Amino acid sequence: MAKENKLRRNRLALLQAISKVLLQIADYSQVVVEGEKPVARK
C-alpha cells in the first residue's frame, strides 16, 4: 500500500470503481480458478 493517504485513497477508489463496473457486466460467482476446488453452494 502507498504511504501517502491521498494516493492510497485514490488507488482504493479506482479499484472499487473497476470492481463495480465488472460486477455490472457479469456474475463471477461461478468462476473456478484452475487447480482450485469449486466452493459448494448452499
N, C-alpha and C positions, 0 to 999 in steps of 0.2 A: 504494500500500500504506500501511497505517496505520503510524505511527511507534512506537506503543506495542506492545510484543511480545505482551502478553496479548490485546489487541484483534485484532492480526494473526493470532495462532494461532486465536482463536475464529472469525474470519471464514473462514480456510482450512479449519477443521474443518467449518463449516457447508457450504461449497462441496463438500467431499468427501462429506458425508452426502447432499446433494442429488444429486450425481453417482451415488452408489451406488444410490439409490432409482430414478433414471431408468434406469440400466443394467439393473435388475431388471425393469423394465416392458417394455422393448423393445430390439431390436437396431438401433442407429442407424448401423451401418456402411454402409448403402445410401442414406443421406440425401444428396441433392445440393442444394447451395445454388444458387438461380437465378443464372445468369451465370457459374458456375464449371464447369469441365470435370470430369466424373467421373474418379476415380482408377482406373487399370487394375488389376484384381485378378489375382493370380497363380493 
